[in-house]
Amino acid sequence: MSVYHLPTLLNPLVNAIFNCPEPERSPLKKLFANLKTRRFILLAPPSEYLLNYHDVKSKLPLHDLCYNAEFINSYILLMTENSYINTNSRDSHYETLDGKTVVIQWKNNVIHALNGFHIRRRLKILETKILPNFNDYFEGAADFIILFIDQPLNCEFVPNDYLQCFHNYEKIPKNAHAMPNLSIDSFQQERSSFENILHIHPARLTQLGQLFSSYRTLAPGDDPSRSIFESIVQQAFDGMKSDSLFKNFSNLYDLIHDYFELNLYDDIWSRLTTHFKGHEVDTEKYKYFSVNQLLTDFYSKDYGEFELHDITLIERRLHLASKHLQKLALTHSYAEKSKILVETLQKLSGTTEMDSHQLELPDGLNNMTMDADTLISLFVLVVCRSEQKHLKSHLYYLQNFSNNSSSTKFGILGYAVSTLEAVVCYFEDFNKNTGNVAKANTLCEKTKNLLDKLSCENPTNEVEDLATYKDILTYRNEQGQSILSICITNHKNYILLDILSEYETDFPVEDLLEDETIDGSTLLIESIKAGNLEAAKVLIKIMLFNCTEEELVSYINKTDKYARTVAHYLTHEMDILKSIGNYIDWKRKNSSGQTPLFSIFRSYDQPNYEEMVKTAFDIANTWYRKHNSLFDYLDHTDNKGNSLLHVLKTNIPILLQLTKLDINEENYKGLTPLMVYVKYKRLSNIDAITKDRRLILEKVQNSTFFTCFDYAKDHSVLSKIGERGVKDSLFGLIYFHSLRYHNLNATTNITSVSNAEKPFATTVINMKTIQGLLRSILKDNPFTFLPLNTYIDEISHLNRSDLTIIGKTDVTSLLHELTNCFNVLLFLKKIPENLFTDEASILYWMRINTSKRNQKPSGKENPKTMEPEEINMIQSFLRFNFDEISSFKASLNILRKVLIFINLKSDDFEDAYKGLNEMGRKLINSEASSAFKGIITNHNMFSELSLAELLENVRFLEQCTIQLSSFVQIILFEKIPNWWKHYGEFLALHKSYRKAFPNMVKPKSASDTSSRAPLGGFIETKREQSEQRLAVQIKASSKMLKELGSEIFVAHERLAEELSNYMEFRKACLDQRSLVAFATTNISVLQECV
């Protein structure tokens, strides 16, 4: 075995198994011998762990353990026949080299380490890679599968000591939990212990049950009777405090109080609601209360001091507080009620965190004092909008059923209860309907009347006397909509125009710019969402006429709670897009990571989709140039990894013209743009992208190992992408793709060059027919350099109805081999061009070919006598060609390994760079950490497309060269030496004959001797018997020489022809279709990265 030295791979485990320069001297030589002819899967932990961690038990670094057979055995999964079968209903079971059990859930990319592992782990498959075999000691497969897992498998590991210079290096464990609040936790433990003791001692439970019954008996049906409740609680406390069972509880009274409250709450609450029946606060008639009515002092500020965005912020806080107060109806204890009340007031006053959208807003309330009156006024609105039905009952409960009466009088809870009490009084004053209250009630009625007229159910689009509603035009509903917003959403455009023209002073441009709903929607966003384009155009006209460019940019790029600007809602509003397009921030992303351009591209239901897409792209391009930059395609990738190419329905040439464009980019599901087009049958996009030279047609989806052909369900789609496959094939003549199974019969789609009306034809052919065709061709060309026997055998194994990743890789490899094989056969004109028109054509050609072959005379009938000079000439010819082929084969072997390692080391470089960046960011020294940000790399020395194509062609050419070399080797080192051996024996026999019978001209034949013998048992002489025996031997030797010579002659003629074909194929394959294509593609692709 030759010793070779290839670069070391970054991952120590992968390097140890596949990249051993001297396997016979390696400590893993027994493992290599065991795996020599076997197929297996390697589980590879991340290089980060193997290089920077050590085993807790052995104290050895993990990269040293990678050269320990016992450690490695657990990472090698042996493959059996069942490894190919994939059923979605059950998982795939594998056995490791040391007998442990591993279960792989291919669908979820999860591995379970089970029987035999002392640590059972659930591992995540991070990536699946196909590693072309580049060593000489594994013969079981041409490609091996590596499953990269998220952590080591069969050991406990910790970071090495040198990582102490990094902070927070260790990853947070999956099951880690935040530290609990100790005080709350201890109280909960005491409560649990208290309840456990009660359940263990039924006598105590019986005593407490009697007290519960006494409350239900003594307390009137319409009176909650706080005194009775407190009395039975005190009675239970007096009876339990001296009991040794409860002496260790520090909060015994609170525990007893809470336990009684838990068991008697329904009784107390029913008595409360009965008690206040008919006297509760009815908030239904106050549903039209608005901020402008309750914060009159704020609205009466001078024009220079009033800012509408303060009101919009108040509306958002009101909304949050109202939603939270609704939870009060679900409470069943004093603690729950008090918690809801306090949190509601905190949300209202802005003292707690709000959602991310609101945190970005300026605190407009800093311009006003949040005094008690203001808070009460806002809380009135909260109560109205939360639609609380038992407000007095909740207040009474909070005031009377606390386990600590001082808590409701002092502190934040005392303030909250006082505020609630003031609100109840506020509503009681409203019910009296006197003074200012009567005026407020009148405004509510007037508001209701106006809103009815503005309702979308009202067909009238006019208000007869708008002036009568002047005092309520500042109304805002619970969604934060102003009167203008309500007009817009209900398409009351005449009223909208009247308000804007007649009451311009009440609605200045500054307020129009700040008018937003609670979800952040501006008037312009509302108009687009409502489809009210007329209102949108009015607003845009006002803005363009009255606002500066800075104000326009700020307004148009305001975002709602979904981080969407008005541009994100523009789907088919061409005129509006043109009017405001230059002010749009085209890089601004919404919460889903989608830019405005992405949203427009993704809006498929618009009637003028292509025109809208083209217009939006041109405007965005202009915007980029205006900001002194080029259009950046990467700015428009969403949170799921979808690019503009992924979502564009038609007209992709506008994107394909971009230079720095990765048209093979995968989203987070592993789908390329082409896969998406094929999946959704976007034929125009398929047609355009398959003409782009940058396309990698057979890009594989990592999680499923699907290619675009696996998503094609339509013949027209298969034909279109098959045409690109033909053009990318070795000689551009034929392409095999899309293996399908029908009742365990495998069929394949074949696209080939056609002489008919269309330049290409796609047909479905049974794989058994292809197998028969290969057998027929092999009979006609027994010395072909194409490894047809290998392909025939591989087709025989295609009997599985469903395939795992392992099977899919084999199928993909076979289809590539058949594509290359039939490209060569067509190139050398061994089969007719129109053979693949349909399956019947193939079967007919096979029958005709068989008939012609049977009619040819057999070479054995007229064996050719070969002279030594002729054998010498053949031997010299074959030896020269064998030396040339061997030299070329060695060069191909080196080239194949170099190409594989270029790809492997490029990946290693990228992984190492990512690891270095990751570690650099964790350096404790901030200056050192920041230095890592400036590291620039350029690991893409060659394009992925050009490397893959060249490697596939080199591997195929190497297979063909090995096949031809084996034929030459058989003739040169077996057949010809055998002829010379028999020739020597023949000469020796002749010499012996001449020496023994010098007077004989030539040896007698057996027939001649027998004819001269007389009838009856005449005894031949010893001399005659010897002469006859030598004559028979000479004849047999002569016959053998003729047969061997004839066989060598025929083989030489066919090999000479095959060598000629091989040289023609080699030159075209290596020079034109491989090296030149590699250089051309690589230069053109990499030029775009400069």
N, C-alpha and C positions, 0 to 999 in steps of 0.2 A: 504494500500500500504506500503510495507516495506521500511524503510529508509536505504539507502546505501551511502557510501562515497567512491568515486573514486578519483584518483589524478586529480588535476586541469590541464586543457589543456592550452597550451600557447596562442592560439588565443582566446581572450576574447569573441568574438561573438559565436564561435563554442561551447565554454564552457558554455556560458549562456543558449543556446538553448538545447543542448543535454546532459549536465552533471549537472543537478540540483538535489541535494540530497533529497530535500523535495519539490517537485513540488506543493503540496497542500498549502504550506505556502509561496510560492514564489510570488513576485510582478508580475510575469509573468504567474500566474496560469490560468488566462482567456485565454491567448495565447495558453498555453499547452492544455487546454480543447478544444479550437477551432481546434487545429491541431491533436488531439488525434487519429483520424481514417483517416486522410488525408495524401496524398503523396505531397511532396513539394521539391523544390530545394532551397538550401541556397547559396546566394552570400556572399563570405567572403573576405573582404579586407585583405591585408598583416598584419601580427602581428606587424610589424615595425610601421605602422601608428596607429593602435589601441592602442599600448602601449606607444607611444612617442609623440602623437599629441593631440591637443584639438580643440574643435569646436569654431569657431570665434564668433558665435552669442551667444551661451549659456555660453561660457567660461568653459564648462565642459570637462574633459578628455574623449577621445573617449571610453576608456575602461569602464568608468562609464555609458556612453550612451548605452553600449551593454546590460545593464539591464533595459533599458527604452523601453517599448512596442512600443511606437510611432516611435522610431528610428529603432527598429528591423523589424517592419512590411514591410519596403521598401526593405529589403534584402531577404524576403521569397517569392518565386515564386510558385504559386499554379499550380498543374498539373491537366489537364483535359484529355479527350480522345484524343484530337488533339495534345497533347504533344508528342505522340508517332509517329505521322506522320511526315516524313521528306522528303520534296521535294526540290531539289537543286535550283529550280527556284524562290522560295520565302523563306522568313525568318520565324522563329518561334516566335509567339507572346505569351507573358505570362502576367498574371496579378499578381501584388503583393498582399500581404495580406490586404493592405490598399487601393486597387483599382487602383494603378498606372500601367502604361503600360511599359513593357520592351520587346525589340526585340533582339533576339539572332541570330547572323549569325554563325551557327556551323562550316561552312566551313572555315571561316576566324578567328574563335575564337574571335569574337567581340560582345560586348553587347552595345546596345543603350538604354539609359534611356530617355523615351519620355513623354507621357502625364502624368501630375500629379507631375512631379519632377520640383521644382523651379530652379534647375540647371540641364540642359540637358548635359549629358556627354557621351563620347564614351569610353567605358572601354575595356581593353584587358583581355581575359581569360588567366591567367598565367598557371593554372594547373586545371585539373579535377580529383577529388578524389571520390571514393566510400567509404562512412562511414558505416560500419556495425552498426546496431542499438544495443546499449548496455543498454539503459535505459528501464524502465518499463512503461513509460507514453505515448510513441508514439507507436501506434499499426497499423499505416497505411502502413508500409513497413518494410521489414527486412533490407534493405539497403537504405541509403539516398545519394543523389548526392550533393557534395559541389563544386561550381565553385569559385576558388580563383581568384579574380580580382585585377587589379593593383593599385586601389585607392578607398577610401570611396565613397559612392554613392550619398548621399543626404545632404551634408553639406560642408561648407567651413572650411578647417582645416589648422592649422599652427603648427610648432614644439613647444614642451614644453620648458619652460625657461631653464631647466637644460642642454639642448643641446647646450647652448651657448659656452660651452668649446670645442665644435667641430667646425671646420671651413668647410665652403662649405657643410653643412649638407643637406640643402634643394636641392632637385633635380631641374635641369634646366627645366623651363617650355617648353612644346613641341613647342610653338609658339614663343619662344624667338628669337630675332634677334640681330646681332652684331650692335654696334653703328655706324652710318654712318659717313663718313668724312664730317665734318661740312662745310669746305670751298667749296668742290665739290658740296655738297648738296645745299648750298645757291646759287651757280652759276646756278645749274639746276633749282632751283625754280624761279630765275630771268628769265631764258630762257623760262620756261613754262608761266610765267606771261606776258612776252613780246609777245609771240605768241598768247596768249588769247586776249590781247588788240587789236592786229592786226585783229583777226577774228571778234571781236566785232564791229570794225570800218571799214567797207568795203571801205570807201574813202581812208584810208591809204593803204589798200591792192591794190587798183587801182593805186595809185601813185607809189608804189613799182613795180607793174607789168609793168608800163610804163618804169621804169628804167631798168628792166630786158630786155624789148624789145629793148631799145636803145643800150644795150650791144650787143645783137644778131644782130642788124642792123649795128652798127658802126665797130665792131671787124671783121677783115678779116677772111676768112675761114681757113687760114693756120697760123694765128698768135693769141695767147691767149690774147694779148693786156693787159698786166698788168696795164698799165696807165689808160686805159678806165675803167677797173674794180675798181681800186682805186678811180677814179674820181666819179663814180656813188655811191660808198659806202660813200665817203665824202659828196656828195650832199645829200644823204638820211640822214646822220648824222646831217648836218647843218639844215635840215628842221625839225628834230625831237627833237633836244636837247633843244629847247625853248618851246616845247609843254608840257603842264602840265601833260599830260598822261604819259610821260616818264621821268619826272624830278627826280623820286626816284630810277632810275636804276644807280648803281655805275659803271657798265661796259657797257654802252649803245653802244659805238663804237664797242666793241667786239661782242655784240649781233647782231648788224646790219651786221657786217662783216660775221659772221657765217651764218646768215639768207640768205645773198646774195650768199655765197659760196654753201649753201645747194641747192638753186634754180638754180644756174648757173653752177654747177660742170660739168654736162654732156656736156654743150656747151664749157666750158674751156678745158675739157679733149679731146674732139674731135678735137679741134684746135691744142692742143699740139701734139697729135699723128700724125696729118697731117703735122705739122711743122717739126717733126723729122723723118718723113717717109723716109727710105733709108739711114738714118744716125744713126739709133739706134744700140746699142751694140748687136751683134749676139753671144750668148754664146754657141750655139750648137757645134761649132767646137772646143770649149775648154772643152768639157765634160770629157776629159781624163786627165785633170789637176789633180795632186796629191800633197800631202803634201811634199813628197820628192823633188819635183821640185821647190816648192815655198819657202821652208824653208831649203835651201841648207846649210846655215851656221850651222843650228842645226844638220843636218846629218853629217857635216864634223867634229864634235867634236871628241875628243880622245875617244878611246874605253872605258876607265874607266869612262868617263863623260856621254856618250850616254846611255840613258835608253829608251827602246821601249815603256814602259808603259806611258811615257809622250806623245808619238805620239798617242797612243790609246785613251788617255784622250782628246787630241786635236780633234781627229776624232769624238768623242761623242759630243763635243761642236759644231763642225762644223755641225753635223747632226741636233742638236737642233736649231741652228741659221738658217740653210737652211729651215727647216720646218716653222719656224716663219716668215722668210722673204717672203715666198710664200703668206702670208696673205696680202702683200702690194698690190697685184692686186685686192683685195676686198675693198680697202679703197676708201672713197669718200670725204675726207676733209684733210686739212692741219694737223689738230690735230691727225687724225687717222694715217696718213703717218708718222708723226714725232714720234708718240708713237711706231709704229712697228719698225722703224729704230733704235731708242734708245734701245729698248728691244732686238733687234737682236744683237747689239754690246755687250750688257750686257751678253747675253747668250754665246756669242763667247769668251768674256774675262773672263767668270767665275765669274762675280760679282753678279749674281743672283742665287737663289737656283735652283738646278737641281733635277731630280727625285731621289728617295730614293736609287736606286742602285748606282748612281753616287756619292751621298753624302758619301758613304762608301769608295770611292776610295781615295788614297793619291793624294794630289795636286801636280802632277808632274810638273806643270808649274812653280812651285817655283824655279826650276832649270834653268829656262830661263827667260830672260827679255822680257816682253810683250811691246815692244816699238811700235812706230807708223808704222814703216816698216813691222814689224811682223803682226800687226793687219790688215794692208792693204792687205798683202799677203793672210792671212786667209780669209779676207772678199771677195777677188777675188774668192776663192774657194766656199764661201757661195753663191755668185751671180751665179756662173756657175751651182751649184747643185740645186739652187732654180728655175733656168730656167726663169728668169725675161725677159720679152720681151720689156718693155718700160722703161728701166733704166734711160735714159736721160730725158724722160718726167717726171718721178717721181722726179728726181733731180731738174729740172727746176721749178716744182711746189713748192717744198720745199724752194727753194731759192727766189721765187717771190710772193708767195701768203700767206704769213704770215700776221697776224694782228699786228705783232710787228717785225719789220725788225731786231732788235738787237738780237732776240732769235736765229736766224740762224747764228749769228756771234760769239756768246759767249756761255759759259756754255757747258753742256753735249750735248745739241742738236746741237750747233754750231760745236762741235767736230765730231759729227755723220755725219752731212751734209758735212763737209770737207773731212771726210774719204770716203764717197760715191762719192764725186767729184774726189778724187784721184783714186778710183777704175775705174771710167769712163775713166779717162786719161790713166790708165794702159792698158785698153782694146784698146784704140785708138793707143797706141804704138805697141801693138801686131799686129794690122792690118797693120802696116808699114813693119813688117817682116824684121827687120834689127838687126844686132848684136846679143845680148843675146836673143832677142825676136825670131829671126830666129832659134836659137838653141832650144828654148823651143817648137817652133812649130814642129821642127823635132822630138823631144822627144814624142810629142803628137801623131804624125803619127806612130812612132815606137811602142808606147804603144798600139795603136789601132790594129796594126798588130799582136802583141803578144797575145792580148786578143782574137782576132779572132781565133788564133791557139789553145788557151786554152779553147775555147768555147765547151760546151757539144755537140753542133751541128756539130762540126768538128770531123770526125771519126779518124783523125790521132792522135796518142798518143805520137808523138815525135816532137821535134824541131830540124831541121837540124843543125843549127849553133847557139847554145845557147849563145856563147860568144858575138854575135852581140847585144844581149839584156842585157848585163851585167849592163849597166848604168841605166836600168829601172827596175831591179829586186826588187828594194825597193818600187815599186809602190803600192799604196793602193787605192781601189775604194771608192765610196761614202758610201758603207756599212761597211767600215773599213776593208775589206778583203785584206790581202796581196796576193802576187803572190802564196805563198804556200797554202793559204786558197782557192784561186780560183782553183788551181790544184786539191785540195782535193775534193771540192764540185762538180767539173766536171769530177772526176775520171781519171785525167791525171797523173797516178801514175808513169809512166816512166819518165815524165818530172819532177815530184816531186823528184824522186830519183836522177835524174841528178843534180838538183839544190842543193840538200842537200849534195851530194858527191863532186861535182865540186866547189861549192862556200860555203864551210863550214865556211870560215872566215867571209863571208858576213852574214851568218845565224848561229851565235853561239847558243849554247844551251840556254844561258840567254835570247836571243831574242825569241827563240821558246817558252820558258816558259811565256813570256810576250805578245806574239802575240794574240790579241783578236779583234773581230769585235766590232762594236758600241753597239751591244746588249750584249756584254760580253762573247761571245762564244769563247772558246779557240780552237786551232787547233784540239785537241782531241775531243772536243764536236762537232765541225764541221764535223769531219770524221764520228762520230757515227750518227749524224743527217742525213748525206748524204748517210749513208749505205755503206761507203767506208771502209770496215773492213781491207783491205790490208794496207791502209794508216794509220789506227789506230794502227795496229800492228807494223808498222815501227816506228811511233812516240813513242809508249810504249817501244820498244826495245832501242831506243835512250835515253829515259828518265831513264830507269832502269840501263843503262850502265854508264850514265854520271852524274846522280843527286844523292844527298844525300837523306836519308829517309825524312828528314824535307822538302826538296824541293819537293819531290814527293807528300807528304801529302798536302802541300800547293797548288800545281798545280792541282792535281786530284780533290780537293774540292773547286776550284774556281767556282764562280756562275755567271750565265748570268742574264739578266734583270728580268727573272722569278724566280730568286734565285735557279735555278737548277744547280746541278753539273753534271759532265759527267755520274755519276752513275744513275741519274734520267732518262737518255736516254737509259740505257742498258735494253733492253727488251728480246732479244734472243741471245745476243752475249756472249755465255758461256765461250769461251776461254779468251776473254778480261776481263770478270768478275773475272775469276780465277786469272788472272795475276795482276790485280790492286785491288782486293777486300780487301786486308789487309790494303790498304792506304785510303780507303773510310771512310768518317765520316758518319756512318750509322744513326746517329741521326739528321743530317742536313736536315732541312725542306725547301721545296720550297715555293713560295708565296701562294700556296693552302694548305700548312701545311702537305704536303706529303713527307715522307722520301724516300730515294732510295729503301728501301725494300718494302715500300708501293707501289711505282710506278711499281716495278717488279711484285708484286702480282696482280696488277690491269691491267697488259698487257695481255689480253686474247687471242690475235691473234697469239701468238708464237707457233710454231709446237711442241716444247719440253717444254711445260709449266710446268709440274710437276717437271721435272728434274731441270729446271731453278729456280723454287721456292725453291726446296730443297737445291740446291747449294747456293743460295743467303742467305737463312736462316742459313745454317751451317757457312758460311763465317761471317755473321753478329754476330752470336753467339761467334765465335772465336775472333772477334774484341772486343766484350764486355769483354771477359775473359782477353784479352790482356791489357785492360784498368782497370783491377781489379774490375770488376762488373759483375752482372748477367744480362742476357737479360731482358730488361724492356719493357713489352708489351705496356705500356702507352706512351712510347716515339713515337709511330708510329700511333697516332690518328690525322686525318687531320682536317681542319678548319670546316668541316661539321659534325664532331663527328664520322666519320667512322673509325672503327678500322681495324686491319689486318684481323680479322675474317669476317668482313662485306664484304671485297673485294676479299677474296681468292676464286678462282673458284673451285679448287679441292685440295685434299691432306691436309685437315685441321687437320688430326692427328698430324702433326708436331707442331701445335699450342696448341692442346688440351692436349699435354703432359706437358705444362707449368703449374706450381702450382698457381701462383698469376695471375689468368686469370678470368675475368668476362665475361662468355660466354653469359650472358643475357644483356650485355651493349647496350643501345640505342644510335643511332645517333641523330642528331638534328631534324630529322623528326619523331623520336620515333620508328624507325625500329630496331629490334634486328637482329643479324646475321641469326637466323633461319627464320625470316620473309623475309629477302633478298634471302636466298636460295630457299624458297618456291616460292617466286615471280618469280624468274628466273629459276626455275626447276633444281636446282643443286642437283641431286639425291644422288651422292656420299657424298656430304657434309651433306645432310639431314640424311643419314644413319649413318654417323659418329657422328654427334652432338646429335642425339636423343638417342644414347647409353651412353652419358655422364651424370652422376648422378647430375651434377650441373645445368642442363638445367631446366628452368621454362617454360614449354610448352605453357601455356596460358598467357604469358606476354602480357599486353595490351598496344597498341599504344595510348598515351595520347590524341592526337589531334582528333583521329577518333574512338577510342575504338575498333579498329580491333585487332584480334589475328592472329596468323600465318594461321589459318584455313580460314580466310577471303581472304587471298591472294592465296589460293590453287585453281587452276582451273583444275588440272589434277588428275585423279583417282589414279594413282600410287603415287603421292605426298601425297594425302589425306590418302591413306592406310599406307604409311610409318610413317607419323606423328601420325596417329591414333593408330598405334601399341605402340608408346611411351605413348600415352594417356591411353591405356589399362593397361600397366605396372604400371603407376602411380595411377590407379584407386584404389578404396577401397580394392577390393579383386583380382584385376588383371584379371578380366574376361570380362568386356565389357566397351565401352566408346562411349558416344554420342557427336557428334560434327557437325559443319558446317551446320547450319540451312539455308535452301534455300527456296525461294518462286517461285512457278510456277502457274501463273494465280490465285493468292491468296491462293493456296494450299501449305501448308508448308511441306517440307520434310527434313529429317535429315540423315546425314551419320552416320552409326553405325559400329564401329570396334569391333569385338569380337573374343574370342578364338575359334578356329575351330578344328574339329576332322578330317578334310580333309587333303590333301597333305600339304597345307600351314598351318602354326600354327595360322595365323590370317586371318580373312575375313572382308572385308569392303563392306557394302551394303547400298543402299538408300531406306529408308522406309518413307511412308507418316505418318505425325504426327497423322492423324485421325486413322490410323491403330494402332499406339502406344496407343492412347486414348482408342480405343476399347479393346486392350489387357489388359490395366489397369483395365477397368471395369469388364472384364471377371475374372481377378485374384481377384478383390475385392469381386465378388460374391462367389468365392470359399473360400476366406479368409476374412470374414467380420470383424474379430477381429484382423487383421494384425496390427502390430506396425508401419508399413510404412504408411505415410500420403498420400495414393493414391488418395483420394478425392481432396486434394489440387492440386496435379499434373494434375488431370483430368480437374479441373476448369481452371488452368493456360494454358493448351493446348487449351482450348476453346477460349481464347483471342488472339491466334496467327492468326490474320486475316489481318495483315497489310503488304502491299507490300514493304514498305521501312521504316526503323527504324532510329530514332535518337539515341543519346547516351543513353537516358533513356530506350528506348526499347531494345537496345543491352544488357544493364546490366540485364534486366529481362530475356532475352533469354539465356544469359550465365548462369544465376542462375538456370533456368529451366533445361538446359542441364546437369548441374552438379548434380541437384537433381535426374534426370532420370538415370544418370550414377550410382550414389550411390544406387538408388532404385533397379535397375536391377542387380547390383553386388550382393546385398543382396539376391534377389530372386534366382539368379543362385547359390550363395553360399549355400543357404538353400534347393536347389534342388526343388524349387516350380515350375520352368519351365525347360524344357530340354535345354541342352547345345547348341544343333545345331538349336535352334529355329530361330536365326537371320541369317540363310543362305540366305534367300530372303524373300520378302514380302508374297509370296504365302505360305511359310511354316508357317508364323505367322497366316494367315487367316485360314489355314487348321487346325492348333492346336486349334484355338478358336472355330471352328465348332465342332470338336471332343469333346472338353471340355464342350461345351454347351450341347451336346447330352448326355454325361455322367451325367451331373448335373441334367438334366431333368428326367433321369431314376431313380435317387435316391429317396427313399420314404421320404415323408415329415414327420418331427418330430411331427407335430401337430396331425397326425392320431393316434398315440399311445403316449399320454402324460404320462410322468413319475410322479408318486406320490413321493414327497420328504418328508422325515421325519424331524422333528426339529433337530435331532442329525446330520443329513447330512447337513442341512443348516448351523448349527453351525460350522461344520468342514470346509465347503466352505468359510464361513465368516472369520474364523480364518486364513485360508490359504490366502485369498485375502487381509485381513488386514495386515498380515505380509509382503506380497509382495508389498502392497501399501506403507507401511512405508519405505521399502527398496528403492523402486522406487523414492519416494518423496525425500528421503535423497540424492540419487544419482542425481536426477534432480537438486536439489539445488547446488550440487557440480559442475555439468556441467555448470550451470548458472554462477557460480563464475569463473570457469576455462575459459569460453568463454569471459567474461569481462576482465579477466586478460590478455588473449592473445591479445584481441583487443587493450588494453591499452599499452601493451609492444610495439606494432607497432606504436601506436599514439605517445607515449612518446619518442620513438626513433626518429621519425620525428621531434618532438618538440625540442629535444636536438640538432639535426642537424641544424634546423632553428635558434635556439637561438645562437648556436656557429657561424653561418654565420653572424647573426646580430651583435654579439659582435665583430667579426673580422672587419666587415664593419665600425662600429663605432670607433673601436680602431685605424684604419688607418687614421681616420679623426681628431684624437686628435691633438690639437695645440702643445702640448709638444712632441717633437720628440722622447725623450727617452721613455716616456710612450707609445707612438704609436708603437715603435719597440718591446716593450715587448709582444705585442699581437701576434707577429709572432711565438713565442715559445710555444703557447698553443697547446697541443696535446690532442686529444679526441679519445675515442673508444666507440661510441654509438651503434655499431653493436654487441650487446650482443648475438643476435640470427640471424641466416641467414634468409633472406627473403623467401627462398624456404621452409624451414622447418616450419616456422611460418604459412605460408599460408596453407600448407597441414594440419597441426594440427588443425588450426582454422576451416577449412572446415569440417573435420571429427567430431570435437566436436559439431559444429552446427547441423550437420546431426544426430548425436547420440542424441542430446538434442531434436530435433524434434520427433524422433522415441520414445524417452522416454516419452515425453508429450502425444503423441498419445496413447501409451499403458496405461499410467496413467489415461487418460480420460476414457478408456474402463473399467479399474478396478474400477474407481471411480463411474461410472454409475451403475455397478452391486452391488458394496459394499454399496453405499450410496443412491441408488434409488431402484433398483430391490429387493434386500434382505430386506430392511426395508418395502417395499411394501408387500412382502410375509408375513413377520411377522405381519403386520397389518391385512391382510386377514386371516391369521391363527388365530389370536385373535378373529376376528369376527366369524370365523367358530366354534371355541370353545364356544363362547358365544351363538351362535345359538343352538348348541348341548345341552348346559346346560339348555337353556330355554325350549327346546323340552322335555328333561328328566323331568324337573320340572313340565311341563304342562301335560305331558302324561307318567307318570311313568310306566304304564303297557305295553307300546308299546316297542317292541324290537328294532325296527328301524323305521325311518320316512317312511310313505307311499309315494309312488310315485303318481303323479297326475293321471297316467293311471289306477292304481289299484283302486283309489277312484271312478273314473268315470265308471269303468266296473261294480261296484256293484250297481250303481244307477239305479233304475228302469226307464223304458222309460216313457216319458210324464213329465212334470215339477215337479218331486219330490223335495221338499224343504229340502236342507241339514240343519242339525243342526248347531248352532253356533260353537260347539266344533269341528265338522268335518271340517268346513271352516278354523278355526284357525290352526288345525293340518296340513291341506293341504298347507296353506300359509308358515308355518315354514318348511315343507318338501321341497317346491320349493326353498326357500332361502338357505337351507342347501345344496341342490344339486347345485345351482348356485355358492355358495361359494366354494364347493368342486371342481367344474370344474375350477374356477378361480385359486385356489391353485395349481391344477395339471398343468395348463398352465404356471403359474408363476414358479412353481418348475421345470417344464420341460425346460422352457426358461433359468432359472438360471443354471440348470444342463448342458445344451448344451453349454451355454456361459462359464461356469466354465471349461468344458472339452476343449473347444477351447482356452480359455485364458490360461489354464495350458500348452497346447501345444505351444501357442504363447509366453508364458513366457519362456518356455524352448528354443524356437528358439531365443528369444530376448537375453537370457543369453549367448547362443552360439555366437550370432552376436556381443554382447557387448564385450565379452572377446576378440574375434578376432579383432574387430574394434579398441577398445581402447588400448589393450595391444600390439598386434602384429603390426597392421597397423598404429597406431597413435603414442603412446608414444615411442615405440622402434624405429620406423622409424624416429620420430622427433629427438631423441637423436643421432641416427646413422648419419643422414644427417647433423645435426647441428655440430657435432664434426668434421666430415670429411671436411665440407665446411670451418669452422672457423680455422681449422688447417692450411689451406692455407693462412690465413691472418696473421698468427703469424710471 
